[in-house]
Amino acid sequence: MKIQIPYQGFKIVIRYLANYKKDLIALSFLGVASALTNGAVPYLAGRFFDAILEPAEIFKSTSVEMPLWLFFIILWLIIRLISDMIDWKIKLESARMDELVHSDYMINAFKTLLELPVGFHKDKKMGQITDRIGRAAGWLSRIVGDVLIALTPQFLSIFVALIFSFYVNYFMAIILLLAIFIYVLLLAKMAPSLARLQRKSNRAYNRAYADAYDAIFNVAPIKQAVGEKHERRKIFINFRLKASKIWIEMMAIWQGMNFYQRLIVTATQFIIYGLAIYFIHQGAMTLGELVMFSGYATMLFGPFIMLGHNWQVVQNGLISIERAEKILKTPPEIYVPENAVVLSDIKGEVEFKNVYFSYKRGKQVLENINFKVKPGEIIALVGESGVGKSTLIDLISGYYFATNGNVYIDNHNVKNFDLNFLRSKIAVVPQEVVLFNDTIEKNIKYGNFGASIKAVKKAAEMSHCLEFIEKFSKKWNQIVGERGVKLSVGQKQRVAIGRAILRKPRILILDEPTSALDAKSENIIAESLEELMKDRTTFIIAHRLSTVRKADRILVLDKGKIAEEGRHEELIKIKNGIYQNLYKLQIGLGK
C-alpha cells in the first residue's frame, strides 16, 4: 500500500515557497554545507577513539607536532562549531520563511474572501470559513518550517552517511537499510487510515467551531431566549462527543504506529551492537569504527524518525490546506469587465427591462420587472417579506446580475460597469447598521477614507451625530465596540446616515432605516434623511407605510412581480388592492 499524499495541498505549499526562490537556493547551499560538516563529525569522533587507544601516535606537519588524539579532538571541535553555526543559520532562516509564508497566505486568503460575491458570504457560515483559513495558515507554516526546511539538510546528510556506513562495514550498512525500509513500509501502511480520519476530524472540528462562533456572535439573542444551556449542550456534543472522539481514535492509531517504529529502532540497535561486538572480537572492526557507524546510523535513521513524528503535521496540514483551497478557488467577482463603461460620474437614472432573477434554477425571485426612474426621483418598494424587494435593490449595486433581462444605469448595462466605480456612487443606509470596532470618526468616513475631519464633522452635524459624540469622554476617538455595540440603534443609524452623506452618492438606498426606532429617534433621523435625499435618486424599502408617503412613486411587489404602481394617494384608492389592504392593517382597519 502506497503512502497517500494530498498532492493538491503539496502543490499549494510549493506555490507559496516559489515566492522565495533566492532564499531557497541559499538554504540549499547551507543544507549541503550542513550535510558535509555533520558527516565529518562521526568520522572524526571515531578516529579520536582509535587514536586515544594508541597514545604514542603523533600528528606531524611542517610547523606543528602533537598527539594524534589531540589533533582529532581539535579538528572535531572546529567542525562541530562550524556545523552548529550552519544549523543556527538554517533555523533562523526557517523561522523567517515560516512567518513570511504564513503572512502571505493570510493576506492572500482574506484578499480572496473580500473579492468573493455577496451571495457566497450569505450562503456560508463565517465561523467555518475563518476556522478553515486559520487552520490552513497554521499548518502551512509548520510544514514549511518544521518539515521542509528543517528536514532538507538531514535528508542531504543521508547520502553522506550512507557512503561512510558502507565504508565502515557494508554488512551492517545493509541491515541498517533493511530496517529503514521496514520503518517506512509501516508508515505507508498506516498513512491511508490516518488520512481518512484526519479528513473526518477536520470536518467535525470545522462544524464545531462554526457553531461556536455563531453562538459568540449572537450572545444577545441567546441570553434573551435563555438559550445558554442549549448552546452549551450543542457545543459539548460537537466537540466532546464528535470531534474529540474522532481525534482520539486517530491518536490511538498514530501512537500505535510510533510504538512499532520505536521497536524497529531498538531491534536494529540491538542487532548492530551485537554484530559490532563480534566484528571487534574478530579484529574486523575497531572501537572507533563502531563510534563512526553509530553516528552514521543516527544520521540515516534520524530524518526518517523525524519524518515519522512529523507525518501527522504533513497529513493534517496538506488536508487542511486542500479544504481551505476549495473556498479560495471560488470564482471572484469580476470587478472590471471587458470593455467596461468609463464615466466620470453618473446622473442616477435607473431602468429595469424585462428583468427575471432566481438564486436557484426553477425558483423565480423576480419576474418580468419593468420600470424607469429619473435622476432625483424617490421610489418606495413595498410588499410583504420575501417578495423580492432586497433582491431587486441588490441588482442595482451589481451584487447579483439578472438571470434574464437587463438593469441599466444612465442607459448603461450594470454588467458593463466597473463595480468599484458603480458602488462608489451608491450609498446604503441599512435596517441593521454594522459598525467596525473602531473610532466614531473612522466609522463615519468609512467609504470615503481620505475625507478631512472638517468634512466628517459637517456630515456628523447633518446626520445629528454631534449630539451624542460630544457626550463621549473621548469624543471623535470613542471606540464603538464590536459591531457598534456601545451605541444605541438610533445612534448607529445616524452614523450610517453620516457615512452616506460623506460619500455624496448619486443613488441612495434606504432599507427600513427607521423601523426599529422610537418616535423621538425616528423624527431626528427623518430630518437627516430628508437632507440626504435631496437631488438624489432614492430607493426606500419599507414595511411601515408612514415612511413612503412622500415617495414620488411606490412599487408594490407581490410574488416577485410589480403588482401595483403609483403614488400613495392613488394606491389607497384601489379597492381590495395589496397596498390598500396593507394600509388598513397598519392603521388598524384591516383584518
PyMOL commands that set and color helices and strands:
alter all, ss='L'
color gray80, all
select helices_A, chain A and resi 7-52+68-115+118-123+126-168+170-217+219-224+228-281+287-328+389-397+414-416+419-424+440-444+453-462+466-469+475-477+482-484+489-503+519-533+545-547+568-571+578-587
alter helices_A, ss='H'
color red, helices_A
select strands_A, chain A and resi 58-60+65-67+350-357+366-373+378-382+404-409+412-413+426-429+507-511+537-542+553-558+561-566
alter strands_A, ss='S'
color yellow, strands_A
deselect
rebuild
show_as cartoon
